[in-house]
Amino acid sequence: MMRPIFGTCLKQVLTILCLMIGCLSVQSQVKVFAAFDNSKILIGDHANLHLEASYPSDHSVTSVDLSVLDSIFAEVDPSKGDPDPGMLEVLSQTEWETIENTGNVIYRKDITLTCWKEGVYFIPQIRFNITFKGSNFSRATNRLNLLVSSPIEQTAAVDTVQIAPIKEIIEEEWRLSDFLPIVYFLLGSILIIGGIIFLILYIIRKKQGPPPIEIIVRPAHEIAFHKLNDLKNQALWQNGEVKAYQSQLTYISREYIENRYNIPALESTTGTILKDLKKVEFPNDLVEKMREMLQLADMVKFAKANPPEEMNTRLMAYAEEIVEKTKLELSEEELQKLKSASPGTEETIIASTIYASPGKRFLAYLIDVVIFQILFGTLYFIISLFTLTTESGAFPSILIILSIVAYFLAGFFYYAYFHTTKKKTFGKHLLGIELVQADGKNISFGKACLRFFIKSISFIFLFLPFLPILFNKQKQALHDMVPNTIVIRK
């Protein structure tokens, strides 16, 4: 009862975290700021104001609101009763300059200001209006203050300088965005610490891991007899397909020799096979029969010879005799296991389960990441074409939601689908490994989706859920432990 409730809560928390991280990622793409060369000047001096925006090359600045610089007055000191506050004047300004650098664009401008009356002048936020793929939004610069002093005060004696009264602090109203960094930090810290504790406890409880896969061993002679009977039933040479008959007959014989004596007969020439057979306990009279069988097959395949019908029958008898006289005797226990198992011919002798090494899994992961990113990027592009444009200055949250949807759709299609139907992705196929349940069966689509989801959120915990691969016998990470899956060599 507790596990479903815990799983539901964990999914909700992680979904919120993904949305928050996505929001920060989009907001951090565009940066604007303003700065003075010197925030303190004398009356009549010039102050250079620098404006700059940095954004990706697929964004563009549509306009910048500089009207706020037309009416900036000094803060009036009530104690002095000055009814005529000073005002900043714009002397000159440069044209907007655009600099492109490795996918980023810098958009900047310099404005020269001056003032003829002392005081403190507060420069408000200057808003840049930006467009991206039909969506309009804006970013505002930081606020500045410029102190204009009188030259007379600079030359006054130190002992006559009076300390000005402390002005009240101008407080800005709190907004939701001011709390977001604190929320992100606390939430991220809780998740990371909780994830580490959960991972340690889970590793301790799952130290032994799932039981190894029990595989029924098929002896080489059983496979060979089954295939020879199938070849007889096909009646190939009786229908004029002598070459196909001889090829299959020699292939079955070579496969039997390879599985029975551990000789690479399938890849060796006839002469090499005969030499290797003399090194093992293979009867001499059967060596000659093997020679006759292989040489005749070579003549049929390469010299297009047409042996008599009696020869085709005799070579089948040779193959059956070789298998019968050299078959491996099994114990009573092994015979009982074979009788209880379902019949089959394609199983090879496997002593135990061979788990995929961390190195192979990592290389397969890198290959799959490239393919997945192509699939995810294509799907996101298609979905974003149907995105509604947001109002000017509004946060494009719909793009974040669509990116998360596209990510999991691509992941469920690529990883979950291929793990369910083929037991392996393209990367695993190249490295010769596959994903199965702990009992050797194919995993279900639901478990494959769960495995991909846990693997995705593992990146939030700084790859710590991957570490158990290096320590447990079954080479399982956290995303393997929860659905109880293993990655084995094919």
Buried (B, 14 or more C-beta within 10 A) or exposed (E): EEEEEEEEEBEEBBEEBBEBEBBEEBBEBBBBBBEBEEEEBBBEBEBBBEBBBBBEEEBBBEEBBBEEBEEBBBEBBEEEEBEEEBBBEBEEBEEEEEEEEEEBBBBBBBBBBBBEBBBBBEBBBBBBBBBBEEBBBBBBBEEBEBBBBEEEEEEEEEEEEEEEEEEEEEEEEEEEEEEBEEEBEEBBEEBBEEBBEBBEEBBEEBEEBBEBBEBEBBBBBBBBBBBBEEBEEBEBBEEEBBBBBBBBBBBBBBBBBBBBBEBEBEEBEBEEBBEBBEEEEBBEEBBEBBBBBBBBBBBBEEEEBEBEEEBBEBBBEBBBBBBEEBBEEBEEEBEEBBEEEEEEEEBEBEEEBEBBBBEBBEBBBEBBEEBBEEBBEEBBEEBBEEBEBBEEEEBBEBBBEBBBEBBBBBBBBBBBBBBBEBBBBBBBBBBEBBBBBBEEEBBBBEBBBBBBBBBBBBEBBEEBBBEBBEEBEBBBBBBBBBBBBBBBEE
